[in-house]
């Protein structure tokens, strides 16, 4: 009798899984989430290939210069973004016939900030990056640094515009072409510039992405779209407070990724930091599952808020069903993967990896609650949640790192996510039962 009951439960779960997978093929929620996950995985893989080629062709010093330039340009572009990406996904559906003006106003604002920021960076490069001071002494290098930084922020803003139109397959196509184009350029076209040639090849990839987005992809999803400078205060006035709040939330949620390596370096030393950094990079790949579902739900919920609860339930179920086997596989095989980097990585990284991958499961809940609040424009809840997560991750991280080493840091990260998930699970389930959620104004 017990065996019969157990078999019935298995059959029920199997039927539910196949029904969910069947819906995935017909639903824009799932298809867009799939392409967003595929986009992250493909760009990460091609990025690994790119830097592997650079390491084999160029001297370590040249690779160091190239990677520093890419990082510096990316930092300025990130600051210039102002969180406009999330804002565009949320507000484009409400712009109706003014969506092209909203898109171009956002492009103009971000490009202007990136232009000013990159000029300031080049002017003071001797103070904050002495190794890159040669850029300021060469007009062409200085111009290209500014030019490619502007292109970087424009390329990153094209993606949310496509996501808002529920055309994430174009995001995957654009970024894959971008990543493929840049692979041979530093070796066969710009090799005479050595480290700056690596940066130039990366910049040309962004140029290709921007041209594809402006001339082909955006006009295909937004009728009559063409790129032109615009600055509509009334549109940006509604967008910017919401975008900046989400920008702050992203900084808070991303703080452990920036600060953990510094913690390990200062407490345990450079060798242990190498073990931790590689392990961290490997495990964060699994975050594409809850991240992709959350981005797709934001696009769907912004266009059809009446179905936010129903789509949210489906997104949560799909995130957990996909994450469970992925987490189990990484938990069991993570040590074997780390052996490819060396025996030391497997010895010191396996324990912390097992803790880090467990955090992916509560991320399904935490990420979905953030998305629901993004749709409903409850930005105070978003900042409170990401702030609590950041404080717990960093506070517990330092305490447990000192006491238990790398494994303690992994335990702290997982524990922080589980604690926050326990707090938000109740309100999330309540929101997902609402027939028509109320949308608040910008806080």
Protein Blocks (a to p, Z undefined) as FASTA:
>chain_A
ZZmmmmmmmmmmmmmmmmmmmmmmmpmklmmmmmmmmmmmmmmmmmmmmmmmmmmmpcfk
lmmmmmmmmmmmmmmmmmmnnommmmmmmmmmmnmmmmmmmmmmmmmmmmmmmmmmmmmm
mmmmmmmmmmlmmmmmpmklmmmmmmmmmmmmmmmmmmmmmmmnopaklmmmmmmmmmmm
mmmmmmmmmmmnmmmmmmmmmmmmmmmmmmmmmmmmmmmmmghiacdddddfklmmmmmm
mmmmmmmmmmmmmmmmmmmmmmmmmmnojklmmmmmmmmmmmmmmmmmmmmmmmmmmmmm
mmmmmlmmmmmmmmmmmmmmmmmmmmmmmmmmmmmmmmmnojklmmmmmmmmmmmmmmmm
mmmmmmmmmmmmmmnopaklmmmmmmmmmmmmmmmmmmmmmmnommlmmmmmmmmmmmmm
mmmmmmmmmmmmpfbdcddddZZ
